[in-house]
């Protein structure tokens, strides 16, 4: 049964990190519309997390929020225990999909990036993705699917993104290794690489600054900036049976920016 035709009949469960805002939030809601239940993480904003729960309930699906700092590895074992309990609430003992979406931004130039900033980006975007997936895979059903979120900045380079883009490139390499080493359980791993998306990321500059929005749109073949829904629909597609033979691939969702 695919996500697209599952509707309210689906028994699939997703874990989405960073699900209280932006692309993660849109992904939880997109999955809910297809009948997919979610366990999602939020870092600190419990109010927004509860709002996501309410929005999923409106479309007839359940979502359970769990607090997690994905850059703090010491929390992962306890988080896995919380996931097991949440799965019990959902009447299951395993989950099917993992979306490693949680992230932070960086606007420092190569020359100005500090060791502390580089370590913080590494902790969330690479170390956290690596070790959280390692922690959760034992709870995933065979035949499950993983989507890691990267960035268009691994294909093209712009100023002040050296650390962020480079670490995201490491995530893309890691994804291929996940696909190889989890193949014995028929678990597929793919990358979705968004371009510039109008969210609160980087202080919401793309969403809220009309000049920046116009500039990015002018550099994009399809003539506008991306929206969270543009990305979440691709993520949900990659999780579906319709894309079951897609593995170890990078799909850029950027409207043709910097072709």
C-alpha positions as YAML, in Angstrom:
chain: A
units: angstrom
residues:
- id: 1
  name: UNK
  ca: [0.00, 0.00, 0.00]
- id: 2
  name: UNK
  ca: [1.50, 3.33, -1.02]
- id: 3
  name: UNK
  ca: [1.33, 6.56, 0.94]
- id: 4
  name: UNK
  ca: [-0.72, 8.06, -1.87]
- id: 5
  name: UNK
  ca: [-3.55, 5.52, -1.65]
- id: 6
  name: UNK
  ca: [-3.26, 4.64, 2.02]
- id: 7
  name: UNK
  ca: [-5.59, 7.31, 3.36]
- id: 8
  name: UNK
  ca: [-6.92, 6.58, 6.82]
- id: 9
  name: UNK
  ca: [-6.14, 2.87, 6.37]
- id: 10
  name: UNK
  ca: [-2.36, 3.17, 6.70]
- id: 11
  name: UNK
  ca: [-0.58, 1.41, 9.54]
- id: 12
  name: UNK
  ca: [2.72, 3.16, 8.76]
- id: 13
  name: UNK
  ca: [4.54, 5.29, 11.32]
- id: 14
  name: UNK
  ca: [7.18, 7.94, 10.64]
- id: 15
  name: UNK
  ca: [9.75, 9.63, 12.86]
- id: 16
  name: UNK
  ca: [10.52, 13.18, 11.75]
- id: 17
  name: UNK
  ca: [13.16, 15.24, 13.50]
- id: 18
  name: UNK
  ca: [12.64, 18.97, 13.66]
- id: 19
  name: UNK
  ca: [8.94, 18.53, 13.04]
- id: 20
  name: UNK
  ca: [7.63, 21.63, 14.80]
- id: 21
  name: UNK
  ca: [8.55, 24.12, 12.08]
- id: 22
  name: UNK
  ca: [9.45, 24.61, 8.45]
- id: 23
  name: UNK
  ca: [10.01, 21.60, 6.21]
- id: 24
  name: UNK
  ca: [9.69, 19.16, 9.11]
- id: 25
  name: UNK
  ca: [6.33, 20.50, 10.15]
- id: 26
  name: UNK
  ca: [5.09, 20.44, 6.58]
- id: 27
  name: UNK
  ca: [6.29, 16.84, 6.28]
- id: 28
  name: UNK
  ca: [4.38, 15.72, 9.38]
- id: 29
  name: UNK
  ca: [1.21, 17.36, 8.06]
- id: 30
  name: UNK
  ca: [1.72, 16.01, 4.53]
- id: 31
  name: UNK
  ca: [2.09, 12.49, 5.90]
- id: 32
  name: UNK
  ca: [-0.95, 12.96, 8.14]
- id: 33
  name: UNK
  ca: [-3.05, 13.82, 5.09]
- id: 34
  name: UNK
  ca: [-2.06, 10.43, 3.70]
- id: 35
  name: UNK
  ca: [-3.00, 8.64, 6.91]
- id: 36
  name: UNK
  ca: [0.58, 8.28, 8.17]
- id: 37
  name: UNK
  ca: [1.06, 8.73, 11.90]
- id: 38
  name: UNK
  ca: [4.19, 10.48, 13.14]
- id: 39
  name: UNK
  ca: [6.45, 10.78, 16.12]
- id: 40
  name: UNK
  ca: [8.24, 14.09, 15.68]
- id: 41
  name: UNK
  ca: [10.84, 16.02, 17.62]
- id: 42
  name: UNK
  ca: [11.04, 19.62, 18.66]
- id: 43
  name: UNK
  ca: [13.98, 21.33, 20.29]
- id: 44
  name: UNK
  ca: [12.42, 23.94, 22.60]
- id: 45
  name: UNK
  ca: [9.15, 25.34, 21.25]
- id: 46
  name: UNK
  ca: [6.51, 23.12, 22.82]
- id: 47
  name: UNK
  ca: [3.71, 25.50, 21.82]
- id: 48
  name: UNK
  ca: [4.51, 25.08, 18.12]
- id: 49
  name: UNK
  ca: [4.81, 21.34, 18.59]
- id: 50
  name: UNK
  ca: [1.34, 21.18, 20.09]
- id: 51
  name: UNK
  ca: [0.06, 23.24, 17.16]
- id: 52
  name: UNK
  ca: [1.40, 20.61, 14.78]
- id: 53
  name: UNK
  ca: [-0.43, 17.94, 16.80]
- id: 54
  name: UNK
  ca: [-3.67, 19.90, 16.43]
- id: 55
  name: UNK
  ca: [-3.18, 20.32, 12.68]
- id: 56
  name: UNK
  ca: [-2.63, 16.59, 12.19]
- id: 57
  name: UNK
  ca: [-5.72, 15.82, 14.26]
- id: 58
  name: UNK
  ca: [-7.73, 18.05, 11.93]
- id: 59
  name: UNK
  ca: [-6.95, 15.69, 9.05]
- id: 60
  name: UNK
  ca: [-7.60, 12.57, 11.10]
- id: 61
  name: UNK
  ca: [-4.08, 11.36, 11.95]
- id: 62
  name: UNK
  ca: [-2.18, 11.21, 15.22]
- id: 63
  name: UNK
  ca: [1.21, 12.80, 15.87]
- id: 64
  name: UNK
  ca: [3.24, 12.56, 19.07]
- id: 65
  name: UNK
  ca: [5.80, 15.28, 19.89]
- id: 66
  name: UNK
  ca: [9.00, 14.41, 21.77]
- id: 67
  name: UNK
  ca: [11.59, 16.94, 22.90]
- id: 68
  name: UNK
  ca: [15.09, 16.28, 21.56]
- id: 69
  name: UNK
  ca: [18.25, 18.24, 20.91]
- id: 70
  name: UNK
  ca: [19.62, 16.29, 17.95]
- id: 71
  name: UNK
  ca: [23.06, 17.72, 18.63]
- id: 72
  name: UNK
  ca: [23.19, 16.16, 22.10]
- id: 73
  name: UNK
  ca: [24.12, 12.50, 21.68]
- id: 74
  name: UNK
  ca: [23.76, 11.84, 25.42]
- id: 75
  name: UNK
  ca: [19.96, 12.16, 25.00]
- id: 76
  name: UNK
  ca: [19.66, 9.49, 22.31]
- id: 77
  name: UNK
  ca: [19.33, 6.36, 24.46]
- id: 78
  name: UNK
  ca: [16.58, 7.95, 26.53]
- id: 79
  name: UNK
  ca: [14.95, 9.22, 23.36]
- id: 80
  name: UNK
  ca: [14.84, 5.67, 21.98]
- id: 81
  name: UNK
  ca: [13.04, 4.61, 25.15]
- id: 82
  name: UNK
  ca: [10.55, 7.44, 24.64]
- id: 83
  name: UNK
  ca: [10.05, 6.34, 21.05]
- id: 84
  name: UNK
  ca: [9.30, 2.79, 22.21]
- id: 85
  name: UNK
  ca: [6.66, 4.12, 24.61]
- id: 86
  name: UNK
  ca: [5.18, 6.38, 21.93]
- id: 87
  name: UNK
  ca: [4.99, 3.44, 19.54]
- id: 88
  name: UNK
  ca: [3.06, 1.57, 22.21]
- id: 89
  name: UNK
  ca: [0.56, 4.44, 22.36]
- id: 90
  name: UNK
  ca: [0.16, 4.05, 18.59]
- id: 91
  name: UNK
  ca: [-0.37, 0.31, 18.96]
- id: 92
  name: UNK
  ca: [2.95, -0.67, 17.43]
- id: 93
  name: UNK
  ca: [6.42, -1.72, 18.47]
- id: 94
  name: UNK
  ca: [8.30, -0.60, 15.37]
- id: 95
  name: UNK
  ca: [8.23, 2.30, 12.93]
- id: 96
  name: UNK
  ca: [8.65, 2.47, 9.15]
- id: 97
  name: UNK
  ca: [10.10, 5.81, 8.08]
- id: 98
  name: UNK
  ca: [12.83, 8.11, 9.41]
- id: 99
  name: UNK
  ca: [13.25, 11.68, 8.19]
- id: 100
  name: UNK
  ca: [16.43, 13.33, 9.51]
- id: 101
  name: UNK
  ca: [15.38, 16.92, 9.05]
- id: 102
  name: UNK
  ca: [16.36, 18.85, 12.21]
- id: 103
  name: UNK
  ca: [18.97, 21.49, 11.54]
- id: 104
  name: UNK
  ca: [20.47, 24.88, 12.24]
- id: 105
  name: UNK
  ca: [21.74, 27.53, 9.86]
- id: 106
  name: UNK
  ca: [25.11, 29.23, 9.48]
- id: 107
  name: UNK
  ca: [25.92, 32.48, 7.74]
- id: 108
  name: UNK
  ca: [29.63, 32.74, 8.52]
- id: 109
  name: UNK
  ca: [32.29, 33.05, 5.86]
- id: 110
  name: UNK
  ca: [35.07, 30.50, 5.58]
- id: 111
  name: UNK
  ca: [37.48, 32.98, 7.20]
- id: 112
  name: UNK
  ca: [35.16, 33.86, 10.07]
- id: 113
  name: UNK
  ca: [33.76, 30.44, 11.01]
- id: 114
  name: UNK
  ca: [34.90, 29.59, 14.53]
- id: 115
  name: UNK
  ca: [35.76, 26.17, 15.87]
- id: 116
  name: UNK
  ca: [32.73, 26.35, 18.19]
- id: 117
  name: UNK
  ca: [30.39, 27.11, 15.28]
- id: 118
  name: UNK
  ca: [31.87, 24.32, 13.17]
- id: 119
  name: UNK
  ca: [31.53, 21.86, 16.06]
- id: 120
  name: UNK
  ca: [27.90, 22.88, 16.61]
- id: 121
  name: UNK
  ca: [27.03, 22.36, 12.94]
- id: 122
  name: UNK
  ca: [28.82, 19.02, 12.90]
- id: 123
  name: UNK
  ca: [26.99, 17.89, 16.05]
- id: 124
  name: UNK
  ca: [23.54, 18.54, 14.63]
- id: 125
  name: UNK
  ca: [23.93, 17.93, 10.91]
- id: 126
  name: UNK
  ca: [26.32, 15.00, 10.78]
- id: 127
  name: UNK
  ca: [27.12, 13.40, 14.14]
- id: 128
  name: UNK
  ca: [23.51, 13.65, 15.22]
- id: 129
  name: UNK
  ca: [22.19, 12.17, 11.97]
- id: 130
  name: UNK
  ca: [24.75, 9.36, 12.09]
- id: 131
  name: UNK
  ca: [24.26, 8.34, 15.72]
- id: 132
  name: UNK
  ca: [20.52, 8.97, 16.00]
- id: 133
  name: UNK
  ca: [19.89, 6.79, 12.96]
- id: 134
  name: UNK
  ca: [22.20, 4.16, 14.43]
- id: 135
  name: UNK
  ca: [20.19, 4.32, 17.67]
- id: 136
  name: UNK
  ca: [16.77, 4.11, 16.01]
- id: 137
  name: UNK
  ca: [17.35, 1.55, 13.25]
- id: 138
  name: UNK
  ca: [16.84, -1.40, 15.65]
- id: 139
  name: UNK
  ca: [13.28, -0.08, 16.12]
- id: 140
  name: UNK
  ca: [12.62, 0.22, 12.37]
- id: 141
  name: UNK
  ca: [10.73, -2.39, 10.40]
- id: 142
  name: UNK
  ca: [12.59, -4.29, 7.72]
- id: 143
  name: UNK
  ca: [11.81, -2.66, 4.39]
- id: 144
  name: UNK
  ca: [11.77, 0.77, 6.02]
- id: 145
  name: UNK
  ca: [12.93, 3.98, 4.40]
- id: 146
  name: UNK
  ca: [15.22, 6.83, 5.47]
- id: 147
  name: UNK
  ca: [15.31, 10.34, 4.03]
- id: 148
  name: UNK
  ca: [18.16, 12.62, 5.05]
- id: 149
  name: UNK
  ca: [17.86, 16.33, 4.36]
- id: 150
  name: UNK
  ca: [20.81, 17.97, 2.65]
- id: 151
  name: UNK
  ca: [21.01, 21.22, 0.69]
- id: 152
  name: UNK
  ca: [21.39, 22.62, -2.79]
- id: 153
  name: UNK
  ca: [24.60, 24.11, -1.38]
- id: 154
  name: UNK
  ca: [26.38, 20.80, -1.94]
- id: 155
  name: UNK
  ca: [26.02, 21.32, -5.71]
- id: 156
  name: UNK
  ca: [26.69, 25.07, -5.96]
- id: 157
  name: UNK
  ca: [28.69, 27.37, -3.72]
- id: 158
  name: UNK
  ca: [27.76, 30.84, -2.51]
- id: 159
  name: UNK
  ca: [29.56, 33.03, 0.02]
- id: 160
  name: UNK
  ca: [29.13, 32.44, 3.77]
- id: 161
  name: UNK
  ca: [28.02, 28.81, 3.54]
- id: 162
  name: UNK
  ca: [31.34, 26.95, 3.57]
- id: 163
  name: UNK
  ca: [30.79, 25.06, 6.82]
- id: 164
  name: UNK
  ca: [27.10, 24.34, 6.28]
- id: 165
  name: UNK
  ca: [27.45, 23.19, 2.67]
- id: 166
  name: UNK
  ca: [30.48, 21.02, 3.41]
- id: 167
  name: UNK
  ca: [28.83, 19.22, 6.31]
- id: 168
  name: UNK
  ca: [25.71, 18.62, 4.23]
- id: 169
  name: UNK
  ca: [27.95, 17.06, 1.58]
- id: 170
  name: UNK
  ca: [29.13, 14.64, 4.26]
- id: 171
  name: UNK
  ca: [25.50, 13.74, 4.96]
- id: 172
  name: UNK
  ca: [25.05, 12.84, 1.31]
- id: 173
  name: UNK
  ca: [28.03, 10.52, 1.46]
- id: 174
  name: UNK
  ca: [26.76, 9.01, 4.71]
- id: 175
  name: UNK
  ca: [23.42, 8.29, 3.07]
- id: 176
  name: UNK
  ca: [25.05, 6.09, 0.45]
- id: 177
  name: UNK
  ca: [26.80, 4.14, 3.18]
- id: 178
  name: UNK
  ca: [23.48, 3.72, 5.00]
- id: 179
  name: UNK
  ca: [21.97, 2.33, 1.80]
- id: 180
  name: UNK
  ca: [24.80, -0.20, 1.49]
- id: 181
  name: UNK
  ca: [24.98, -1.29, 5.11]
- id: 182
  name: UNK
  ca: [21.24, -1.49, 5.76]
- id: 183
  name: UNK
  ca: [20.50, -3.31, 2.51]
- id: 184
  name: UNK
  ca: [20.38, -6.68, 4.25]
- id: 185
  name: UNK
  ca: [17.21, -5.43, 5.96]
- id: 186
  name: UNK
  ca: [15.84, -3.90, 2.73]
- id: 187
  name: UNK
  ca: [16.03, -0.43, 4.29]
- id: 188
  name: UNK
  ca: [16.50, 2.26, 1.63]
- id: 189
  name: UNK
  ca: [18.17, 5.61, 2.25]
- id: 190
  name: UNK
  ca: [17.91, 8.69, 0.07]
- id: 191
  name: UNK
  ca: [18.69, 12.41, 0.21]
- id: 192
  name: UNK
  ca: [16.39, 15.35, -0.42]
- id: 193
  name: UNK
  ca: [18.36, 18.54, -1.06]
- id: 194
  name: UNK
  ca: [16.19, 21.66, -0.82]
- id: 195
  name: UNK
  ca: [17.14, 24.95, -2.41]
- id: 196
  name: UNK
  ca: [16.14, 28.25, -0.82]
- id: 197
  name: UNK
  ca: [12.86, 27.65, 1.02]
- id: 198
  name: UNK
  ca: [10.68, 30.35, 2.58]
- id: 199
  name: UNK
  ca: [10.64, 29.32, 6.24]
- id: 200
  name: UNK
  ca: [11.96, 30.76, 9.50]
- id: 201
  name: UNK
  ca: [15.39, 29.26, 8.70]
- id: 202
  name: UNK
  ca: [18.23, 31.80, 8.93]
- id: 203
  name: UNK
  ca: [15.92, 34.13, 10.80]
- id: 204
  name: UNK
  ca: [13.24, 33.96, 8.12]
- id: 205
  name: UNK
  ca: [15.16, 36.26, 5.79]
- id: 206
  name: UNK
  ca: [13.96, 34.58, 2.59]
- id: 207
  name: UNK
  ca: [10.36, 34.49, 3.77]
- id: 208
  name: UNK
  ca: [10.22, 37.99, 5.26]
- id: 209
  name: UNK
  ca: [12.63, 40.10, 3.20]
- id: 210
  name: UNK
  ca: [11.02, 40.98, -0.13]
- id: 211
  name: UNK
  ca: [14.32, 42.02, -1.74]
- id: 212
  name: UNK
  ca: [16.06, 38.76, -0.85]
- id: 213
  name: UNK
  ca: [13.02, 36.80, -1.98]
- id: 214
  name: UNK
  ca: [13.00, 38.59, -5.33]
- id: 215
  name: UNK
  ca: [16.75, 38.09, -5.81]
- id: 216
  name: UNK
  ca: [16.56, 34.34, -5.21]
- id: 217
  name: UNK
  ca: [13.49, 34.04, -7.44]
- id: 218
  name: UNK
  ca: [15.41, 35.77, -10.25]
- id: 219
  name: UNK
  ca: [18.12, 33.08, -10.02]
- id: 220
  name: UNK
  ca: [15.60, 30.22, -10.13]
- id: 221
  name: UNK
  ca: [14.42, 28.77, -13.44]
- id: 222
  name: UNK
  ca: [10.82, 28.40, -12.27]
- id: 223
  name: UNK
  ca: [10.77, 32.02, -11.14]
- id: 224
  name: UNK
  ca: [9.96, 31.83, -7.43]
- id: 225
  name: UNK
  ca: [11.41, 30.70, -4.12]
- id: 226
  name: UNK
  ca: [10.49, 27.33, -2.70]
- id: 227
  name: UNK
  ca: [7.80, 26.62, -0.13]
- id: 228
  name: UNK
  ca: [7.88, 23.94, 2.57]
- id: 229
  name: UNK
  ca: [5.14, 22.04, 0.74]
- id: 230
  name: UNK
  ca: [7.36, 21.77, -2.35]
- id: 231
  name: UNK
  ca: [9.84, 19.75, -0.29]
- id: 232
  name: UNK
  ca: [7.52, 17.76, 1.98]
- id: 233
  name: UNK
  ca: [5.62, 16.34, -0.98]
- id: 234
  name: UNK
  ca: [8.89, 14.95, -2.37]
- id: 235
  name: UNK
  ca: [9.87, 13.52, 1.02]
- id: 236
  name: UNK
  ca: [6.52, 11.76, 1.37]
- id: 237
  name: UNK
  ca: [6.87, 10.46, -2.18]
- id: 238
  name: UNK
  ca: [10.27, 8.97, -1.45]
- id: 239
  name: UNK
  ca: [8.82, 7.21, 1.58]
- id: 240
  name: UNK
  ca: [6.08, 5.61, -0.47]
- id: 241
  name: UNK
  ca: [6.03, 2.24, -2.19]
- id: 242
  name: UNK
  ca: [5.81, 4.07, -5.50]
- id: 243
  name: UNK
  ca: [9.47, 4.99, -5.05]
- id: 244
  name: UNK
  ca: [10.44, 1.67, -3.51]
- id: 245
  name: UNK
  ca: [13.18, 0.99, -6.07]
- id: 246
  name: UNK
  ca: [14.86, 4.37, -5.50]
- id: 247
  name: UNK
  ca: [17.84, 3.98, -3.19]
- id: 248
  name: UNK
  ca: [21.07, 5.90, -2.42]
- id: 249
  name: UNK
  ca: [19.93, 8.85, -4.54]
- id: 250
  name: UNK
  ca: [20.07, 12.62, -4.13]
- id: 251
  name: UNK
  ca: [17.01, 14.56, -5.30]
- id: 252
  name: UNK
  ca: [17.36, 18.32, -5.39]
- id: 253
  name: UNK
  ca: [14.16, 20.27, -4.82]
- id: 254
  name: UNK
  ca: [15.13, 23.76, -5.82]
- id: 255
  name: UNK
  ca: [13.07, 24.85, -8.82]
- id: 256
  name: UNK
  ca: [16.19, 24.95, -10.99]
- id: 257
  name: UNK
  ca: [18.25, 27.46, -9.01]
- id: 258
  name: UNK
  ca: [21.76, 28.10, -10.36]
- id: 259
  name: UNK
  ca: [21.41, 25.62, -13.21]
...
